């Protein structure tokens, strides 16, 4: 009975190693209403974009690119989008979902990855703060989701716990 358990564990380890969705919590609430602050989206010590609370985005000094429009939950972020660099104020009208906005980003300082910034939208002040940055670290397209994806470690631990539980039940 140990052989099927070992094979199942190996499969779970292999699939967890290939998990590609990464969400970096940022929780930046002090964006200025004029001017901007450099933001390190992927926590590697290099600023990827410049942001302000008035929806402003600026990319000049990094390889990062963005789109001129926010995405909606379920939209796919890939090479087919109209990527750009420079200054822009994406219009939030029609894109706010549960007080969140999702701005597509690619090519941060850690690699050519597709992802999106999740903004907390504040309707009273008509401003935003930065909630998180989610990306696919395999370079594949990513679909905008409302809730953060579970981490690969959590998936691995759940799978191993289930495997151990099944093995113990069969042994008893």
N, C-alpha and C positions, 0 to 999 in steps of 0.2 A: 504493500500500500504506500510505501514511501516514494516509489518511483513516480507515480502520477502527481504527487504533491510537489516533488522537486521540479518536474517539467512545468507544472502550472506556475510555480514561483519564478522560474527562469523566464517564462513568457511575460509575467507581470513586470519583472525587472526590465526586460527589453522594451516593453511598450512604455513604461514610465520614463526610460532614458530618452525616448523620442518625443516626449511631450513638448510642445513648442509654444504654447501660449504663456506669456509672462505679463503680469500686471505689477507695475511699480507704483506703490502709493506715494503721492506727493503732498497732498493736503496743504497747498500754498494759498493762504487766505489774504495775504497782504499785497496783492498786485496793485500797482499804482493806477490811478484813473487817467493820468497823463504821463508821458514818457513810457518806459518799460523796464523790466528786469530780466536778466538772462536766466534761463531755466535749463537745468541739467535733467533731461527727461529720464535717462537710463542709469543715473547714479554712477557714472564713470569718471566724474570730475571735470567734464568738458561741457560747456553750455551748448545746447542744441538749437534753441529758439529763444526769442525775446518776446515776452507777453505783457499785456496790460489788462486791467479789469474792464476796459471799454471795448473788448473783443479784438483788440489790436494784436497782430502777430507780425514779427519781423525776422527774416532769415537772410543774412548776408555772409557771415563769417564761418558757417559750417556747411556740411554737405546736405543737411536736412532740407526737405521740401514739404509743402503742404498744399491743400486744395483751397479754392476760393469759396467753398461751400461746406457746411457741416453735413455729416452723414446721419442717417437714421438707423435705429436698431434693425438688424437684418441686412443692411447694406454690406456689400463686399468691398474691401479696400485692396486694390491691386494695381498693376501697371496701366490699366485702361483709364484711370482717372486723370484729369488735367492737372498735373503736378506743376508747382511754381515755387519761386523764391522771391524775396523782396519784402515789401510792406503791404499789408492788407487788413481790412476790417470785415471779416465774414459776417453776413447778415443772419442773425439768429431766427428771424421770422419763419415759422413753419417747421423749425427743426428742434424745438425744445420738447423733450420727452421726459416726464416725471422730474422736471427741473434739472435735467442734464442736457448737455450739448456734447457732440462727438466730432472732433476735428481730425481728419486723416493726416498722418505724418509718415514720411519714409526717409530712409538714409540717415539715421542718427549716427553719432560718432562711434558706436559699437558695430555698425555694419549696415548693409542694405536690407533693412527689414521694413515690412509694412505694419503700421499700427495706428493708434488714435489717442488723442488727448481727451480725457473726460473732464468737462468743466461742470462745476456746480453753478447753475444759473440762479441769480437773485432778482426776481421780477420787480420788487419794490424799488431797488436802486438801478435796475436795468444794467447789471454788471455780472461778472463771472469771477470765480476763483478756480484754481486748478485742483482737481480731485485725484487723478491718476493718469498714468500712461500705460497702455496695453499694446503689446506687439507680439508678432509671431517670430521667434528666433531662428526659424528654419529658412526664412526668406520667402515663404509662401504667402498667398493672399490670406487676409483675416476678415472675419465677419464681425460686425459690431454687435456686442451683446450688452444687455442691461446690467447683468450681474457679473462680477469678476469670475473668471474661470477658476476651478479648483487647482491648486498647485500640484505639481507632479509628486512632491513628497507626500502630500496628503493622500493622493491616489495610491501610491506605493504602499503606504502604511495600511490603508484600508484593505488593499488586496492581500497583503501578507497576513493581516489579522484574520481575514476570512479563511485563507488557506490553512493557517494554524488551527483555527476553530474546527474546520472540516476534518483535518487530520486527527485532532484529539477526539472528536466525536466518533470517528471510525475506529480508533484504537480502543475506545472504552467498551 
